Amino acid sequence: MDTQVVKHKTYSRKIWLISSGWKSSMDLGNIFPGLETDSVREYRISDLANYMINPNPIKVNNRLIGCEILHRRSGWQAVKQKMSSLFSKEKSKDPARAADQGDILISGLIPGSSSSAATKELNAHISRVYDQLIPFDTMVQKISSLDKAAVLEINGICEDLEGNRSFMRIAGPVEDKINFITHNLSKDIQVLVEKAHFNEGLFEMRAFDFKGYDPDNQHRLVKFIQNGKPMLCTITHDNRVNYVLEDVELITYLQLFELALKGNDPLKELLFHYCEGTALPLKILFNQEIKTDYSKANLPLLYRRMEESGTMGPREKKLISRVLNQKQFGLSLNYIPQQGEFNDRVITSIFVMQDLKALDPIKSLAPQLYWTINSSAAISEAGTFYLIDSIRGVRDE
């Protein structure tokens, strides 16, 4: 056990996302017939980075807590809806889920759950009790007595560990869907998520195997121009394409994550807990709009330390307060500790980074302060950034 811990500690210090890029002489015409480009840039990315940008679906466990029932419309209702849609300025994106057609049913017997190993036996006991109560659940009674011929569709409603809810498609005829819901209600079921990057700057991290992370594994990422448009793809060592990406912004997220790791011991320590299984990763968010207004709030940790050490005086402090809120991004990690004081509660750690360009106005006015900060900055194609603050918060219950 001790050997395993030491191994993971070593690996956590080596967690990386993406290497620096270099101009490649690779002939992509052999991979993409007819493609002519002299702008090819190649990178190496880790298993973690490959997971984050991979466009293929992933599987995560969510709890089934209810269902949505869509009813068939009568002939007159269908005609009325058709006429309404013809004259409506706003077209419904999903006519199968019209407001007057669906019923949302949530179980009234969903027990509280815990993700920690310490309470698995308790959760199993609660689950057994719940199984005996299923026939008395009002929701189960309602869907069991449905007129199946009048039902168009039944979708599951799932909830993740953060309390976020989503719809789930269930295959088969109506009767099979009802049976699936009654047999799996309040249980964790595997659901498909379209891909790890499921929203702008937001990544689902539960499907990545941090415990099996190996920093020695790497993948070839290539950036190129096709018809005037930048593209990305990953290529095997024998020059076969794994996947192609049109969203070039993905490489920026990897570079910003890599920058945030440089000299950031709290972030490295958190990833170590992911590898050890002492913290359960949930999501990562890259946020370009930091809400904290440092001109009104306390200065961030970096500047408080510089003020205490005498590196920054009143004059420099006034200069900093004017530029501190510019060109920032926040890297937020949501996770659930599996031990300790906040065991089983959602925690968010935010690491606030700032582009060194934001400090150009103070370069000549406070050169010592500027070069002190510059010495700790990390450089990449995404820019030159330095860590100005880290914030940790526990979600209120």
Secondary structure, DSSP 8 states (H G I E B T S, - for coil): -HHHHHHHHHHHHT---B---EE----GGGTSTT---S-EEEEEE-HHHHHHH--S-EEEEEEEEEEEEEE---HHHHHHHHHHHHH-SS--S-GGG-TTTEEEEE-S-------SGGGHHHHHHHHHHHHHHGGG-HHHHHHHT--GGGEEEEEEEEE-TTS-EEEE---S-HHHHHHHHHHHTTSEEEEEES-SEEETTEEE-TTS-STT--TT--EEEEEEEETTEEEEEEE-TTS-EEEEES-THHHHHHHHHHHHHTT-HHHHHHHHHHHHTSEEEEEEEEES-----TTTS---HHHHHHHHHTSS-HHHHHHHHHHTTSSEEEEEEEEEESSSTTTTS-EEEEEEEEEGGGGGGGTTTSHHHHHHHHTT-EEETTEEEEEEEEEEEE---
